């Protein structure tokens, strides 16, 4: 009986006592039925954001502000944060809200989305953010990416691709004394990039990786976890996209290009 009551009233409790959850509900109610890939201005808290796809933004907000998937602790008054796959800046706003004096590098490969990112940073007067309009990769030679109009630019998805500038993350990491938080949401390029950075990750204190497994590619989760272990991290894994009855439902119906998506939290004891 107690368990039943707990389940029933969990969401009601959150709606009453969690400010960020109430904001998520407001965004979902107001924008949840809007046509996809239609640019508009969305206001939340004290921010005003240009949003190219409201549905994508609503779920970004829930993950970042309501579920606080990027929350971390640090003794530094000005932590160094690398945001690889910053999209339109929702994560940037979160980091600067929690750590106003943080020194932040924000990477975004999609030229159109990167421009929206720049506009959102400027219109909300967010300081000490270096925006790098390049794909995080294993070299500086450029890379072919397939773009959508929201948050899924990938080297592996099918469709018309275009070449964009790239930056070798390893070289940037090696210029730092310490990186307090490295966030990596780069739509399938994460294993290759982390393997390239494996000898340089010792200065990274906290590492968040969104792992993507595309059905037309070999699964390489074992390689990624091996890099984390050899680099001295402990890790915790949560599903970022679930599939009920995986033996039967072998494809994610909401994203049929992928069959596995995980949030990996790597940290030093």
Buried (B, 14 or more C-beta within 10 A) or exposed (E): EEEEEEEEEEEEEBEEEEEBBBBBBEBBEEBEEBEEEEEBEBEBEEBEBBBBBBBBBBBBBBBBBBBEBBEBEBEEEEBBBBBBBBBBBBBBBBBBEBBEEBBBBBBBBBBEBBBBBBBBBEBBEBEEBEBBBBBBBBEEEEBEBBBBBBBBBBBBBEEEBEEBBBBBBBEBBEEBEEBBBBBBBBBBBBBBBBBBBBEBBEBBBBBBBBBBBBBEBEEBBEEBBBBBEEBEBEBEBEEBBEBEEEEEEEEBEEBEBBBBBBBBBBBEE
